[in-house]
């Protein structure tokens, strides 16, 4: 008997919190606010 295997792990259980956008547009969280001020990314400073 062959064992079943998957190349990827199963999704985390919180995926059940999200619905189809057409059924419930407010089910997804709001995007985070833009970053203010200077920040470093990959060794470069951005403003």
Residue pairs with C-beta under 8 A, 6 or more apart in sequence:
17 27
18 27
18 28
19 27
21 27
21 28
37 47
38 45
38 46
38 47
39 45
39 46
40 46
